[in-house]
Amino acid sequence: MTNALSRLLKTREWLMADGAIGTNLFAMGLEAGEPPELWNTDHPDRIRALHQGFVDAGSDIILTNSFGGTCYRLKLHNHQDRAFELNKTAAELARDVADRAQRPVIVAGSVGPTGEIFEPVGTLCMADAVTAFEEQIRGLMEGGADVIWAETISSEEEIIAIAQACANLDAPLCATLSFDTAGRTMMGITSTGYSGMQNGLPVRTVAYGANCGTGAPDLLRTVLGLSETVSSDAVIIAKSNAGIPKYVNGVIEYDGTPELMAQYACLARDAGARIIGGCCGTRPEHLRAMRAAMEAHTLAGRPSLDKIQACIGAFSSQDDGTGDVATAPKRERRGRRRA
Amino acid sequence: MADEEDEIILSELNDDELVLQMHDDLYDGLKDEISEGVNILLGRGWTPYDVLTKALVEGMRIVGIDFRDGILFVPEVLLAANAMKSGMHILRPLLAETGAPKQGKMVIGTVKGDIHDIGKNLVGMMMEGAGFDVVDLGINNPVENYIEAIEKEDADILGMSALLTTTMPYMKVVIDEMTAKGIRENYIVLVGGAPLNEEFGKAIGADAYCRDAAVAVETAKEFMEHRKHNQTA
């Protein structure tokens, strides 16, 4: 393991990742419907400024502006031919900001879902998915990314495809899922289920965890599930949205305050996460509060679900599909089928 | 796989057993078995409409309940919807020939500025699975697309999806335009998307916010029943 992230993890108890790309770019003038990745070449100054804001707020890891950078997402805007170029430029912009920092800053090449559904239910076959991810990952690595960072993934097939592409290209991988459906991913993966998948992936992740989803309390419950059964050397990532979106006077805003995110960050540490950051709605002021709170924090042991709710609010669903619920009786079937 | 003595020959089942078996087969996403079951029932003189409602739609209703309750997840539901489609493939021309009553027609699309489509596609498939006709406008739809489509298609339901906080307010633009044109009350408007909630749905003047695809189907059915009742009254 010779990647920069693994080396930095050896010297530090925890690292802070960055905040939101999408919601912050909208605040900088990105038009809804416009793919953020085009700004890598159209407005490189704004992308650099976004990264710089996170580094100045104390982020140890910054994610590239390449979430929708597979040919499948770019195809929606007729830019599928630019996948390699846009990803390489995304990594170069982040690399430039990271290299100017006064401390080590890791450049993580963001890889998001294709938006396609895999066979046999959907139409995307594994080989095509791996090819698409390889194209994106090659661009990110050539542009100077230290690690690949898959995020907001919901299907097992897609994580396997990304891991296979990383294995083929010898690129280190971090991978987070979005557990946004009553504690599971849209495709039904539970937190403990995701931990259980780790050994079977085509490449061993440097770190894995959860991002986005449905608010900080839910994300912490997921982190507890992720860290419950894993080996002690596993590195867990927590990247929560800054609260949940609220509709006020025609505009939608995430309701999480810097104080709430600071509490979330410390609870995430207690729950076993070593890489903590924010997702949608997380601005530099949230990160500053999180960094200060984590620096002052003394580890307090795994928080109970009650403590999480008492500190930062209620869960969005009663359970998260782990534990006893997972073995709840299924629908009773009639006699059985022909072979 | 099943023991030999468990083996089920669909054509040997009586009507009631066969229908129950088809509910199971839909649940398991077995499309060949669903096609076979549909043909057997038609061969026994069932009307296409009865096959649709008693075997297929009822089976998908059970799938929807377990999806809503967190027992089934998206992949299983999509498999079930695919199996349903294989049955619909046989029934659709027959339904048209016999002038069977329709479940309703939905125009669905992701709003302008938003390029997310998985949730919208799920709703479309589940609605088709429940027997609705679905016209999918795709992503990034300006208000004109919606208005043109609901009028041209003579739709009953307009479904709008948004996954971004920046694009959710556009749903209100569409509803306001419908109101301005005096056609708002002609349609059932359902909205959905991860960041939305009931409060938002009410605030923008939609008929309902639907948390997931199963809820969308149930809600659409409820509103359609109400609508049919009012039309015949």
Interface residues (C-beta under 8 A of the other chain):
Chain A: G22 T23 F26 E31 A32 G33 P35 G68 R73 L76 H77 G115 I117 P120 V121 G122 S155 D180 T181 A182 R184 M186 M187 G188 I244 P245 Y247 G250 V251 I252 E253 Y254 C280 G321 A328 K330 R331 R333 R334 G335 R336 R337 R338 A339
Chain B: M1 A2 D3 D6 E7 I8 I9 L20 Q21 D24 Y27 D28 L30 I62 D66 G70 I71 F73 V74 P75 E76 L78 L79 N82 K112 G113 D114 I115 H116 D117 I118 N121 I139 N140 L164 T165 T166 T167 M168 P169 Y170 K172 A194 P195 E199 F200 A203 D212
